[in-house]
Amino acid sequence: MSLGNIFEIAGSGMRAEAKRMETSAGNLANAGVESGSPDDVYKAQYPIFKAVQDKANHFMNNDKPISGVEVAGIYESEEDPIQRYEPHNPLADENGLVYTPNISTVEEMANMISASRAYQVNIEMMSTAKQLIQRTLQLGEQ
């Protein structure tokens, strides 16, 4: 594996973690949105990561190997919405119920912290690879 591949792998990790932060931010933003119908309630979304190694066999054919991580799709939560009895709420249904998404703000914040830390680790990996390349080039000057 060349040092150039490190930048591709770290970049793919950064894109995946950015998507995870984006979906968690969306979940947090919609956590308190009320609806008058359980079918219209926002569903929490979570990215599905896939390791990209299935193309690594190209390496055997002297092709450039492709590896890293990608977002294979977005999972939409199947959790039942939280229902509250609020008969005076203008969004309440005929039974006086208002529905909100079943999203844990604590879990979403932990998810965002984890994604942020993973993003930071990928930045540090790119920085270290850059320093290694610079030091290698400096060896030829001496």
NORPEWO-V457094 format. One record per run of one state. SS is the DSSP state (~ for helix, > for strand, _ for the rest). FROM is the first residue (numbers start at 0). LEN is the number of residues. If there is no record, write none. Layout:
# NORPEWO-V457094
ss->SS from->FROM len->LEN
ss->SS from->FROM len->LEN
This chain:
# NORPEWO-V457094
ss->_ from->0 len->2
ss->~ from->2 len->27
ss->_ from->29 len->4
ss->> from->33 len->2
ss->_ from->35 len->2
ss->~ from->37 len->3
ss->_ from->40 len->4
ss->> from->44 len->8
ss->_ from->52 len->3
ss->~ from->55 len->6
ss->_ from->61 len->6
ss->> from->67 len->9
ss->_ from->76 len->5
ss->> from->81 len->4
ss->_ from->85 len->11
ss->> from->96 len->4
ss->_ from->100 len->4
ss->~ from->104 len->35
ss->_ from->139 len->3
